[in-house]
C-alpha cells in the first residue's frame, strides 16, 4: 500500500452495512481498485470501480469482510458485515 487515508475519500458511500446478499459502493471522482478479503485473509473479490458497483455476496459466508479501496495514491480500509 502506498498510504492510508484516515479521513476517508470524498464521496465514498457503502451501504447497507450490515448487508444481506448484496451491497452498493459509490465513489465520486476517478476510478478505484477494490479488494475484499474474508477474516482468514482470502480475497473474495477484486475489481475496478467506476463511480459505483453493486457487489453480489450471495455465495459468501456470514461474517466480517475487509474492504480496501485504492484510488491514486490514497488507500482506505473499511469493514462490512454479511448477515
VOVO-336454 format. One record per residue: residue number from 1; residue in three letters; chain; x, y, z of N, C-alpha, C in turn. Coordinates in steps of 0.001 Angstrom, whole numbers, plus 500000, padded with zeros to 6 digits. Example, Ala and Ser with C-alpha at 12.3 -4.5 7.8 and 13.67 -1.06 7.14 Angstrom:
BEGIN
<marfi><pos>1</pos><code>Ala</code><unit>A</unit><n_xx>513190</n_xx><n_yy>494310</n_yy><n_zz>507800</n_zz><ca_xx>512300</ca_xx><ca_yy>495500</ca_yy><ca_zz>507800</ca_zz><c_xx>513200</c_xx><c_yy>496700</c_yy><c_zz>507800</c_zz></marfi>
<marfi><pos>2</pos><code>Ser</code><unit>A</unit><n_xx>512850</n_xx><n_yy>497750</n_yy><n_zz>507080</n_zz><ca_xx>513670</ca_xx><ca_yy>498940</ca_yy><ca_zz>507140</ca_zz><c_xx>512900</c_xx><c_yy>500030</c_yy><c_zz>507870</c_zz></marfi>
***
This chain:
BEGIN
<marfi><pos>1</pos><code>Unk</code><unit>A</unit><n_xx>500828</n_xx><n_yy>498816</n_yy><n_zz>500000</n_zz><ca_xx>500000</ca_xx><ca_yy>500000</ca_yy><ca_zz>500000</ca_zz><c_xx>500872</c_xx><c_yy>501246</c_yy><c_zz>500000</c_zz></marfi>
<marfi><pos>2</pos><code>Unk</code><unit>A</unit><n_xx>500406</n_xx><n_yy>502229</n_yy><n_zz>499293</n_zz><ca_xx>501139</ca_xx><ca_yy>503479</ca_yy><ca_zz>499239</ca_zz><c_xx>500869</c_xx><c_yy>504315</c_yy><c_zz>500479</c_zz></marfi>
<marfi><pos>3</pos><code>Unk</code><unit>A</unit><n_xx>499633</n_xx><n_yy>504350</n_yy><n_zz>500937</n_zz><ca_xx>499287</ca_xx><ca_yy>505135</ca_yy><ca_zz>502115</ca_zz><c_xx>497870</c_xx><c_yy>504829</c_yy><c_zz>502553</c_zz></marfi>
<marfi><pos>4</pos><code>Unk</code><unit>A</unit><n_xx>497521</n_xx><n_yy>505307</n_yy><n_zz>503720</n_zz><ca_xx>496169</ca_xx><ca_yy>505116</ca_yy><ca_zz>504237</ca_zz><c_xx>495556</c_xx><c_yy>506486</c_yy><c_zz>504440</c_zz></marfi>
<marfi><pos>5</pos><code>Unk</code><unit>A</unit><n_xx>494414</n_xx><n_yy>506698</n_yy><n_zz>503882</n_zz><ca_xx>493695</ca_xx><ca_yy>507959</ca_yy><ca_zz>504030</ca_zz><c_xx>492777</c_xx><c_yy>507831</c_yy><c_zz>505228</c_zz></marfi>
<marfi><pos>6</pos><code>Unk</code><unit>A</unit><n_xx>493188</n_xx><n_yy>508371</n_yy><n_zz>506367</n_zz><ca_xx>492428</ca_xx><ca_yy>508221</ca_yy><ca_zz>507600</ca_zz><c_xx>491079</c_xx><c_yy>508932</c_yy><c_zz>507548</c_zz></marfi>
<marfi><pos>7</pos><code>Unk</code><unit>A</unit><n_xx>491006</n_xx><n_yy>510023</n_yy><n_zz>506844</n_zz><ca_xx>489785</ca_xx><ca_yy>510812</ca_yy><ca_zz>506807</ca_zz><c_xx>488813</c_xx><c_yy>510330</c_yy><c_zz>505747</c_zz></marfi>
<marfi><pos>8</pos><code>Unk</code><unit>A</unit><n_xx>489162</n_xx><n_yy>509291</n_yy><n_zz>505025</n_zz><ca_xx>488262</ca_xx><ca_yy>508749</ca_yy><ca_zz>504023</ca_zz><c_xx>488404</c_xx><c_yy>509443</c_yy><c_zz>502689</c_zz></marfi>
<marfi><pos>9</pos><code>Unk</code><unit>A</unit><n_xx>487646</n_xx><n_yy>508946</n_yy><n_zz>501762</n_zz><ca_xx>487630</ca_xx><ca_yy>509506</ca_yy><ca_zz>500418</ca_zz><c_xx>486342</c_xx><c_yy>510292</c_yy><c_zz>500245</c_zz></marfi>
<marfi><pos>10</pos><code>Unk</code><unit>A</unit><n_xx>486467</n_xx><n_yy>511438</n_yy><n_zz>499663</n_zz><ca_xx>485300</ca_xx><ca_yy>512274</ca_yy><ca_zz>499452</ca_zz><c_xx>484305</c_xx><c_yy>511555</c_yy><c_zz>498540</c_zz></marfi>
<marfi><pos>11</pos><code>Unk</code><unit>A</unit><n_xx>483063</n_xx><n_yy>511523</n_yy><n_zz>498947</n_zz><ca_xx>482032</ca_xx><ca_yy>510919</ca_yy><ca_zz>498126</ca_zz><c_xx>481945</c_xx><c_yy>509410</c_yy><c_zz>498214</c_zz></marfi>
<marfi><pos>12</pos><code>Unk</code><unit>A</unit><n_xx>482596</n_xx><n_yy>508789</n_yy><n_zz>499206</n_zz><ca_xx>482537</ca_xx><ca_yy>507341</ca_yy><ca_zz>499363</ca_zz><c_xx>481329</c_xx><c_yy>506963</c_yy><c_zz>500204</c_zz></marfi>
<marfi><pos>13</pos><code>Unk</code><unit>A</unit><n_xx>480502</n_xx><n_yy>506064</n_yy><n_zz>499658</n_zz><ca_xx>479357</ca_xx><ca_yy>505534</ca_yy><ca_zz>500399</ca_zz><c_xx>479307</c_xx><c_yy>504028</c_yy><c_zz>500204</c_zz></marfi>
<marfi><pos>14</pos><code>Unk</code><unit>A</unit><n_xx>479120</n_xx><n_yy>503309</n_yy><n_zz>501297</n_zz><ca_xx>478990</ca_xx><ca_yy>501852</ca_yy><ca_zz>501274</ca_zz><c_xx>477730</c_xx><c_yy>501528</c_yy><c_zz>502059</c_zz></marfi>
<marfi><pos>15</pos><code>Unk</code><unit>A</unit><n_xx>476759</n_xx><n_yy>500942</n_yy><n_zz>501388</n_zz><ca_xx>475507</ca_xx><ca_yy>500649</ca_yy><ca_zz>502080</ca_zz><c_xx>474769</c_xx><c_yy>499506</c_yy><c_zz>501402</c_zz></marfi>
<marfi><pos>16</pos><code>Unk</code><unit>A</unit><n_xx>473884</n_xx><n_yy>498804</n_yy><n_zz>502104</n_zz><ca_xx>473736</ca_xx><ca_yy>498867</ca_yy><ca_zz>503563</ca_zz><c_xx>474877</c_xx><c_yy>498116</c_yy><c_zz>504235</c_zz></marfi>
<marfi><pos>17</pos><code>Unk</code><unit>A</unit><n_xx>475101</n_xx><n_yy>498403</n_yy><n_zz>505470</n_zz><ca_xx>476114</ca_xx><ca_yy>497705</ca_yy><ca_zz>506249</ca_zz><c_xx>475632</c_xx><c_yy>497626</c_yy><c_zz>507683</c_zz></marfi>
<marfi><pos>18</pos><code>Unk</code><unit>A</unit><n_xx>475261</n_xx><n_yy>496457</n_yy><n_zz>508157</n_zz><ca_xx>475418</ca_xx><ca_yy>495131</ca_yy><ca_zz>507567</ca_zz><c_xx>474505</c_xx><c_yy>494917</c_yy><c_zz>506355</c_zz></marfi>
<marfi><pos>19</pos><code>Unk</code><unit>A</unit><n_xx>474852</n_xx><n_yy>493908</n_yy><n_zz>505538</n_zz><ca_xx>474120</ca_xx><ca_yy>493640</ca_yy><ca_zz>504306</ca_zz><c_xx>473687</c_xx><c_yy>492180</c_yy><c_zz>504257</c_zz></marfi>
<marfi><pos>20</pos><code>Unk</code><unit>A</unit><n_xx>472793</n_xx><n_yy>491895</n_yy><n_zz>503312</n_zz><ca_xx>472314</ca_xx><ca_yy>490530</ca_yy><ca_zz>503104</ca_zz><c_xx>473047</c_xx><c_yy>489880</c_yy><c_zz>501948</c_zz></marfi>
<marfi><pos>21</pos><code>Unk</code><unit>A</unit><n_xx>472432</n_xx><n_yy>489868</n_yy><n_zz>500763</n_zz><ca_xx>473034</ca_xx><ca_yy>489244</ca_yy><ca_zz>499584</ca_zz><c_xx>473836</c_xx><c_yy>490201</c_yy><c_zz>498722</c_zz></marfi>
<marfi><pos>22</pos><code>Unk</code><unit>A</unit><n_xx>473695</n_xx><n_yy>491506</n_yy><n_zz>498952</n_zz><ca_xx>474429</ca_xx><ca_yy>492478</ca_yy><ca_zz>498130</ca_zz><c_xx>474557</c_xx><c_yy>493808</c_yy><c_zz>498861</c_zz></marfi>
<marfi><pos>23</pos><code>Unk</code><unit>A</unit><n_xx>475537</n_xx><n_yy>494597</n_yy><n_zz>498420</n_zz><ca_xx>475687</ca_xx><ca_yy>495957</ca_yy><ca_zz>498926</ca_zz><c_xx>476225</c_xx><c_yy>496840</c_yy><c_zz>497818</c_zz></marfi>
<marfi><pos>24</pos><code>Unk</code><unit>A</unit><n_xx>476074</n_xx><n_yy>498130</n_yy><n_zz>497997</n_zz><ca_xx>476429</ca_xx><ca_yy>499127</ca_yy><ca_zz>496985</ca_zz><c_xx>477640</c_xx><c_yy>499922</c_yy><c_zz>497451</c_zz></marfi>
<marfi><pos>25</pos><code>Unk</code><unit>A</unit><n_xx>478537</n_xx><n_yy>500190</n_yy><n_zz>496524</n_zz><ca_xx>479663</ca_xx><ca_yy>501089</ca_yy><ca_zz>496777</ca_zz><c_xx>479568</c_xx><c_yy>502221</c_yy><c_zz>495765</c_zz></marfi>
<marfi><pos>26</pos><code>Unk</code><unit>A</unit><n_xx>479583</n_xx><n_yy>503447</n_yy><n_zz>496265</n_zz><ca_xx>479569</ca_xx><ca_yy>504628</ca_yy><ca_zz>495402</ca_zz><c_xx>480789</c_xx><c_yy>505465</c_yy><c_zz>495757</c_zz></marfi>
<marfi><pos>27</pos><code>Unk</code><unit>A</unit><n_xx>481529</n_xx><n_yy>505874</n_yy><n_zz>494741</n_zz><ca_xx>482728</ca_xx><ca_yy>506683</ca_yy><ca_zz>494939</ca_zz><c_xx>482801</c_xx><c_yy>507729</c_yy><c_zz>493848</c_zz></marfi>
<marfi><pos>28</pos><code>Unk</code><unit>A</unit><n_xx>482769</n_xx><n_yy>508983</n_yy><n_zz>494255</n_zz><ca_xx>482882</ca_xx><ca_yy>510075</ca_yy><ca_zz>493289</ca_zz><c_xx>484336</c_xx><c_yy>510256</c_yy><c_zz>492875</c_zz></marfi>
<marfi><pos>29</pos><code>Unk</code><unit>A</unit><n_xx>484529</n_xx><n_yy>510781</n_yy><n_zz>491677</n_zz><ca_xx>485882</ca_xx><ca_yy>511060</ca_yy><ca_zz>491208</ca_zz><c_xx>486414</c_xx><c_yy>509974</c_yy><c_zz>490303</c_zz></marfi>
<marfi><pos>30</pos><code>Unk</code><unit>A</unit><n_xx>487737</n_xx><n_yy>509838</n_yy><n_zz>490287</n_zz><ca_xx>488387</ca_xx><ca_yy>508885</ca_yy><ca_zz>489394</ca_zz><c_xx>488118</c_xx><c_yy>507444</c_yy><c_zz>489816</c_zz></marfi>
<marfi><pos>31</pos><code>Unk</code><unit>A</unit><n_xx>488374</n_xx><n_yy>506521</n_yy><n_zz>488914</n_zz><ca_xx>488153</ca_xx><ca_yy>505102</ca_yy><ca_zz>489200</ca_zz><c_xx>489076</c_xx><c_yy>504642</c_yy><c_zz>490325</c_zz></marfi>
<marfi><pos>32</pos><code>Unk</code><unit>A</unit><n_xx>488710</n_xx><n_yy>503515</n_yy><n_zz>490931</n_zz><ca_xx>489479</ca_xx><ca_yy>502964</ca_yy><ca_zz>492044</ca_zz><c_xx>489516</c_xx><c_yy>501448</c_yy><c_zz>491927</c_zz></marfi>
<marfi><pos>33</pos><code>Unk</code><unit>A</unit><n_xx>490498</n_xx><n_yy>500852</n_yy><n_zz>492551</n_zz><ca_xx>490575</ca_xx><ca_yy>499394</ca_yy><ca_zz>492651</ca_zz><c_xx>489973</c_xx><c_yy>498988</c_yy><c_zz>493988</c_zz></marfi>
<marfi><pos>34</pos><code>Unk</code><unit>A</unit><n_xx>489213</n_xx><n_yy>497899</n_yy><n_zz>493970</n_zz><ca_xx>488579</ca_xx><ca_yy>497391</ca_yy><ca_zz>495183</ca_zz><c_xx>489013</c_xx><c_yy>495955</c_yy><c_zz>495393</c_zz></marfi>
<marfi><pos>35</pos><code>Unk</code><unit>A</unit><n_xx>489384</n_xx><n_yy>495652</n_yy><n_zz>496622</n_zz><ca_xx>489671</ca_xx><ca_yy>494277</ca_yy><ca_zz>497014</ca_zz><c_xx>488907</c_xx><c_yy>494003</c_yy><c_zz>498292</c_zz></marfi>
<marfi><pos>36</pos><code>Unk</code><unit>A</unit><n_xx>488294</n_xx><n_yy>492828</n_yy><n_zz>498380</n_zz><ca_xx>487573</ca_xx><ca_yy>492433</ca_yy><ca_zz>499581</ca_zz><c_xx>488132</c_xx><c_yy>491100</c_yy><c_zz>500053</c_zz></marfi>
<marfi><pos>37</pos><code>Unk</code><unit>A</unit><n_xx>488423</n_xx><n_yy>491037</n_yy><n_zz>501364</n_zz><ca_xx>489014</ca_xx><ca_yy>489858</ca_yy><ca_zz>501979</ca_zz><c_xx>488133</c_xx><c_yy>489356</c_yy><c_zz>503106</c_zz></marfi>
<marfi><pos>38</pos><code>Unk</code><unit>A</unit><n_xx>488122</n_xx><n_yy>488035</n_yy><n_zz>503301</n_zz><ca_xx>487413</ca_xx><ca_yy>487478</ca_yy><ca_zz>504448</ca_zz><c_xx>488327</c_xx><c_yy>487537</c_yy><c_zz>505668</c_zz></marfi>
<marfi><pos>39</pos><code>Unk</code><unit>A</unit><n_xx>487854</n_xx><n_yy>487064</n_yy><n_zz>506812</n_zz><ca_xx>488642</ca_xx><ca_yy>487163</ca_yy><ca_zz>508051</ca_zz><c_xx>489888</c_xx><c_yy>486279</c_yy><c_zz>508044</c_zz></marfi>
<marfi><pos>40</pos><code>Unk</code><unit>A</unit><n_xx>489944</n_xx><n_yy>485319</n_yy><n_zz>507128</n_zz><ca_xx>491133</ca_xx><ca_yy>484475</ca_yy><ca_zz>507010</ca_zz><c_xx>492145</c_xx><c_yy>485032</c_yy><c_zz>506022</c_zz></marfi>
<marfi><pos>41</pos><code>Unk</code><unit>A</unit><n_xx>491844</n_xx><n_yy>486207</n_yy><n_zz>505445</n_zz><ca_xx>492765</ca_xx><ca_yy>486840</ca_yy><ca_zz>504511</ca_zz><c_xx>492620</c_xx><c_yy>486385</c_yy><c_zz>503076</c_zz></marfi>
<marfi><pos>42</pos><code>Unk</code><unit>A</unit><n_xx>491599</n_xx><n_yy>485597</n_yy><n_zz>502777</n_zz><ca_xx>491368</ca_xx><ca_yy>485143</ca_yy><ca_zz>501398</ca_zz><c_xx>490641</c_xx><c_yy>486233</c_yy><c_zz>500627</c_zz></marfi>
<marfi><pos>43</pos><code>Unk</code><unit>A</unit><n_xx>491160</n_xx><n_yy>486540</n_yy><n_zz>499452</n_zz><ca_xx>490500</ca_xx><ca_yy>487548</ca_yy><ca_zz>498615</ca_zz><c_xx>489246</c_xx><c_yy>486935</c_yy><c_zz>498011</c_zz></marfi>
<marfi><pos>44</pos><code>Unk</code><unit>A</unit><n_xx>488109</n_xx><n_yy>487595</n_yy><n_zz>498255</n_zz><ca_xx>486845</ca_xx><ca_yy>487114</ca_yy><ca_zz>497706</ca_zz><c_xx>486392</c_xx><c_yy>487934</c_yy><c_zz>496511</c_zz></marfi>
<marfi><pos>45</pos><code>Unk</code><unit>A</unit><n_xx>486999</n_xx><n_yy>489122</n_yy><n_zz>496327</n_zz><ca_xx>486624</ca_xx><ca_yy>489965</ca_yy><ca_zz>495187</ca_zz><c_xx>487745</c_xx><c_yy>490943</c_yy><c_zz>494890</c_zz></marfi>
<marfi><pos>46</pos><code>Unk</code><unit>A</unit><n_xx>487972</n_xx><n_yy>491182</n_yy><n_zz>493616</n_zz><ca_xx>488914</ca_xx><ca_yy>492194</ca_yy><ca_zz>493159</ca_zz><c_xx>488372</c_xx><c_yy>492762</c_yy><c_zz>491864</c_zz></marfi>
<marfi><pos>47</pos><code>Unk</code><unit>A</unit><n_xx>488170</n_xx><n_yy>494073</n_yy><n_zz>491826</n_zz><ca_xx>487645</ca_xx><ca_yy>494696</ca_yy><ca_zz>490610</ca_zz><c_xx>487952</c_xx><c_yy>496179</c_yy><c_zz>490592</c_zz></marfi>
<marfi><pos>48</pos><code>Unk</code><unit>A</unit><n_xx>487717</n_xx><n_yy>496794</n_yy><n_zz>489445</n_zz><ca_xx>487870</ca_xx><ca_yy>498235</ca_yy><ca_zz>489292</ca_zz><c_xx>486500</c_xx><c_yy>498872</c_yy><c_zz>489451</c_zz></marfi>
<marfi><pos>49</pos><code>Unk</code><unit>A</unit><n_xx>486445</n_xx><n_yy>499934</n_yy><n_zz>490228</n_zz><ca_xx>485201</ca_xx><ca_yy>500648</ca_yy><ca_zz>490474</ca_zz><c_xx>485168</c_xx><c_yy>501908</c_yy><c_zz>489627</c_zz></marfi>
<marfi><pos>50</pos><code>Unk</code><unit>A</unit><n_xx>484143</n_xx><n_yy>502035</n_yy><n_zz>488813</n_zz><ca_xx>483905</ca_xx><ca_yy>503244</ca_yy><ca_zz>488024</ca_zz><c_xx>482652</c_xx><c_yy>503913</c_yy><c_zz>488574</c_zz></marfi>
<marfi><pos>51</pos><code>Unk</code><unit>A</unit><n_xx>482798</n_xx><n_yy>504786</n_yy><n_zz>489533</n_zz><ca_xx>481724</ca_xx><ca_yy>505534</ca_yy><ca_zz>490183</ca_zz><c_xx>480864</c_xx><c_yy>504707</c_yy><c_zz>491125</c_zz></marfi>
<marfi><pos>52</pos><code>Unk</code><unit>A</unit><n_xx>480357</n_xx><n_yy>503553</n_yy><n_zz>490693</n_zz><ca_xx>479546</ca_xx><ca_yy>502749</ca_yy><ca_zz>491595</ca_zz><c_xx>479553</c_xx><c_yy>501287</c_yy><c_zz>491191</c_zz></marfi>
<marfi><pos>53</pos><code>Unk</code><unit>A</unit><n_xx>479276</n_xx><n_yy>500439</n_yy><n_zz>492179</n_zz><ca_xx>479220</ca_xx><ca_yy>498999</ca_yy><ca_zz>491923</ca_zz><c_xx>478219</c_xx><c_yy>498375</c_yy><c_zz>492883</c_zz></marfi>
<marfi><pos>54</pos><code>Unk</code><unit>A</unit><n_xx>477478</n_xx><n_yy>497421</n_yy><n_zz>492378</n_zz><ca_xx>476596</ca_xx><ca_yy>496612</ca_yy><ca_zz>493195</ca_zz><c_xx>477319</c_xx><c_yy>495283</c_yy><c_zz>493399</c_zz></marfi>
<marfi><pos>55</pos><code>Unk</code><unit>A</unit><n_xx>477715</n_xx><n_yy>495003</n_yy><n_zz>494625</n_zz><ca_xx>478502</ca_xx><ca_yy>493825</ca_yy><ca_zz>494943</ca_zz><c_xx>477564</c_xx><c_yy>492696</c_yy><c_zz>495359</c_zz></marfi>
<marfi><pos>56</pos><code>Unk</code><unit>A</unit><n_xx>477600</n_xx><n_yy>491605</n_yy><n_zz>494629</n_zz><ca_xx>476799</ca_xx><ca_yy>490437</ca_yy><ca_zz>494960</ca_zz><c_xx>477603</c_xx><c_yy>489530</c_yy><c_zz>495877</c_zz></marfi>
<marfi><pos>57</pos><code>Unk</code><unit>A</unit><n_xx>477021</n_xx><n_yy>489211</n_yy><n_zz>497027</n_zz><ca_xx>477717</ca_xx><ca_yy>488404</ca_yy><ca_zz>498011</ca_zz><c_xx>476892</c_xx><c_yy>487189</c_yy><c_zz>498411</c_zz></marfi>
<marfi><pos>58</pos><code>Unk</code><unit>A</unit><n_xx>476026</n_xx><n_yy>486746</n_yy><n_zz>497534</n_zz><ca_xx>475112</ca_xx><ca_yy>485655</ca_yy><ca_zz>497870</ca_zz><c_xx>475835</c_xx><c_yy>484348</c_yy><c_zz>498186</c_zz></marfi>
<marfi><pos>59</pos><code>Unk</code><unit>A</unit><n_xx>477044</n_xx><n_yy>484180</n_yy><n_zz>497671</n_zz><ca_xx>477783</ca_xx><ca_yy>482943</ca_yy><ca_zz>497951</ca_zz><c_xx>478833</c_xx><c_yy>483112</c_yy><c_zz>499051</c_zz></marfi>
<marfi><pos>60</pos><code>Unk</code><unit>A</unit><n_xx>478848</n_xx><n_yy>484254</n_yy><n_zz>499720</n_zz><ca_xx>479770</ca_xx><ca_yy>484489</ca_yy><ca_zz>500818</ca_zz><c_xx>479152</c_xx><c_yy>483998</c_yy><c_zz>502121</c_zz></marfi>
<marfi><pos>61</pos><code>Unk</code><unit>A</unit><n_xx>479971</n_xx><n_yy>483517</n_yy><n_zz>503026</n_zz><ca_xx>479510</ca_xx><ca_yy>483128</ca_yy><ca_zz>504356</ca_zz><c_xx>479196</c_xx><c_yy>484386</c_yy><c_zz>505175</c_zz></marfi>
<marfi><pos>62</pos><code>Unk</code><unit>A</unit><n_xx>478314</n_xx><n_yy>484257</n_yy><n_zz>506135</n_zz><ca_xx>478025</ca_xx><ca_yy>485368</ca_yy><ca_zz>507038</ca_zz><c_xx>479285</c_xx><c_yy>485693</c_yy><c_zz>507832</c_zz></marfi>
<marfi><pos>63</pos><code>Unk</code><unit>A</unit><n_xx>479493</n_xx><n_yy>486976</n_yy><n_zz>508102</n_zz><ca_xx>480646</ca_xx><ca_yy>487373</ca_yy><ca_zz>508894</ca_zz><c_xx>481242</c_xx><c_yy>488698</c_yy><c_zz>508454</c_zz></marfi>
<marfi><pos>64</pos><code>Unk</code><unit>A</unit><n_xx>482430</n_xx><n_yy>488965</n_yy><n_zz>508935</n_zz><ca_xx>483139</ca_xx><ca_yy>490218</ca_yy><ca_zz>508707</ca_zz><c_xx>484015</c_xx><c_yy>490121</c_yy><c_zz>507462</c_zz></marfi>
<marfi><pos>65</pos><code>Unk</code><unit>A</unit><n_xx>484028</n_xx><n_yy>491196</n_yy><n_zz>506667</n_zz><ca_xx>484867</ca_xx><ca_yy>491282</ca_yy><ca_zz>505468</ca_zz><c_xx>485596</c_xx><c_yy>492620</c_yy><c_zz>505474</c_zz></marfi>
<marfi><pos>66</pos><code>Unk</code><unit>A</unit><n_xx>486805</n_xx><n_yy>492618</n_yy><n_zz>504948</n_zz><ca_xx>487635</ca_xx><ca_yy>493812</ca_yy><ca_zz>504893</ca_zz><c_xx>487678</c_xx><c_yy>494333</c_yy><c_zz>503460</c_zz></marfi>
<marfi><pos>67</pos><code>Unk</code><unit>A</unit><n_xx>487350</n_xx><n_yy>495581</n_yy><n_zz>503308</n_zz><ca_xx>487264</ca_xx><ca_yy>496237</ca_yy><ca_zz>502004</ca_zz><c_xx>488410</c_xx><c_yy>497234</c_yy><c_zz>501885</c_zz></marfi>
<marfi><pos>68</pos><code>Unk</code><unit>A</unit><n_xx>489249</n_xx><n_yy>497065</n_yy><n_zz>500867</n_zz><ca_xx>490340</ca_xx><ca_yy>498000</ca_yy><ca_zz>500573</ca_zz><c_xx>490011</c_xx><c_yy>498711</c_yy><c_zz>499273</c_zz></marfi>
<marfi><pos>69</pos><code>Unk</code><unit>A</unit><n_xx>490032</n_xx><n_yy>500036</n_yy><n_zz>499312</n_zz><ca_xx>489771</ca_xx><ca_yy>500840</ca_yy><ca_zz>498117</ca_zz><c_xx>491005</c_xx><c_yy>501677</c_yy><c_zz>497860</c_zz></marfi>
<marfi><pos>70</pos><code>Unk</code><unit>A</unit><n_xx>491552</n_xx><n_yy>501548</n_yy><n_zz>496651</n_zz><ca_xx>492773</ca_xx><ca_yy>502264</ca_yy><ca_zz>496277</ca_zz><c_xx>492431</c_xx><c_yy>503184</c_yy><c_zz>495115</c_zz></marfi>
<marfi><pos>71</pos><code>Unk</code><unit>A</unit><n_xx>492612</n_xx><n_yy>504480</n_yy><n_zz>495347</n_zz><ca_xx>492318</ca_xx><ca_yy>505495</ca_yy><ca_zz>494333</ca_zz><c_xx>493529</c_xx><c_yy>506416</c_yy><c_zz>494237</c_zz></marfi>
<marfi><pos>72</pos><code>Unk</code><unit>A</unit><n_xx>494285</n_xx><n_yy>506258</n_yy><n_zz>493155</n_zz><ca_xx>495512</ca_xx><ca_yy>507039</ca_yy><ca_zz>493012</ca_zz><c_xx>496494</c_xx><c_yy>506695</c_yy><c_zz>494117</c_zz></marfi>
<marfi><pos>73</pos><code>Unk</code><unit>A</unit><n_xx>496925</n_xx><n_yy>507686</n_yy><n_zz>494875</n_zz><ca_xx>497861</ca_xx><ca_yy>507497</ca_yy><ca_zz>495975</ca_zz><c_xx>497160</c_xx><c_yy>507234</c_yy><c_zz>497303</c_zz></marfi>
<marfi><pos>74</pos><code>Unk</code><unit>A</unit><n_xx>495836</n_xx><n_yy>507233</n_yy><n_zz>497297</n_zz><ca_xx>495081</ca_xx><ca_yy>507077</ca_yy><ca_zz>498542</ca_zz><c_xx>494536</c_xx><c_yy>505660</c_yy><c_zz>498683</c_zz></marfi>
<marfi><pos>75</pos><code>Unk</code><unit>A</unit><n_xx>494580</n_xx><n_yy>505157</n_yy><n_zz>499898</n_zz><ca_xx>494002</ca_xx><ca_yy>503856</ca_yy><ca_zz>500220</ca_zz><c_xx>493130</c_xx><c_yy>504012</c_yy><c_zz>501448</c_zz></marfi>
<marfi><pos>76</pos><code>Unk</code><unit>A</unit><n_xx>491957</n_xx><n_yy>503421</n_yy><n_zz>501405</n_zz><ca_xx>491083</ca_xx><ca_yy>503439</ca_yy><ca_zz>502568</ca_zz><c_xx>490628</c_xx><c_yy>502022</c_yy><c_zz>502854</c_zz></marfi>
<marfi><pos>77</pos><code>Unk</code><unit>A</unit><n_xx>490502</n_xx><n_yy>501714</n_yy><n_zz>504120</n_zz><ca_xx>490083</ca_xx><ca_yy>500388</ca_yy><ca_zz>504564</ca_zz><c_xx>488776</c_xx><c_yy>500533</c_yy><c_zz>505325</c_zz></marfi>
<marfi><pos>78</pos><code>Unk</code><unit>A</unit><n_xx>487835</n_xx><n_yy>499675</n_yy><n_zz>505001</n_zz><ca_xx>486546</ca_xx><ca_yy>499660</ca_yy><ca_zz>505683</ca_zz><c_xx>486180</c_xx><c_yy>498218</c_yy><c_zz>505985</c_zz></marfi>
<marfi><pos>79</pos><code>Unk</code><unit>A</unit><n_xx>485296</n_xx><n_yy>498033</n_yy><n_zz>506939</n_zz><ca_xx>484770</ca_xx><ca_yy>496717</ca_yy><ca_zz>507264</ca_zz><c_xx>483301</c_xx><c_yy>496677</c_yy><c_zz>506872</c_zz></marfi>
<marfi><pos>80</pos><code>Unk</code><unit>A</unit><n_xx>482887</n_xx><n_yy>495540</n_yy><n_zz>506330</n_zz><ca_xx>481471</ca_xx><ca_yy>495308</ca_yy><ca_zz>506037</ca_zz><c_xx>481087</c_xx><c_yy>493961</c_yy><c_zz>506647</c_zz></marfi>
<marfi><pos>81</pos><code>Unk</code><unit>A</unit><n_xx>479825</n_xx><n_yy>493839</n_yy><n_zz>507003</n_zz><ca_xx>479354</ca_xx><ca_yy>492617</ca_yy><ca_zz>507659</ca_zz><c_xx>478226</c_xx><c_yy>492014</c_yy><c_zz>506858</c_zz></marfi>
<marfi><pos>82</pos><code>Unk</code><unit>A</unit><n_xx>478390</n_xx><n_yy>490727</n_yy><n_zz>506522</n_zz><ca_xx>477311</ca_xx><ca_yy>489981</ca_yy><ca_zz>505864</ca_zz><c_xx>476520</c_xx><c_yy>489275</c_yy><c_zz>506942</c_zz></marfi>
<marfi><pos>83</pos><code>Unk</code><unit>A</unit><n_xx>475208</n_xx><n_yy>489496</n_yy><n_zz>506921</n_zz><ca_xx>474344</ca_xx><ca_yy>488864</ca_yy><ca_zz>507911</ca_zz><c_xx>473954</c_xx><c_yy>487481</c_yy><c_zz>507492</c_zz></marfi>
***
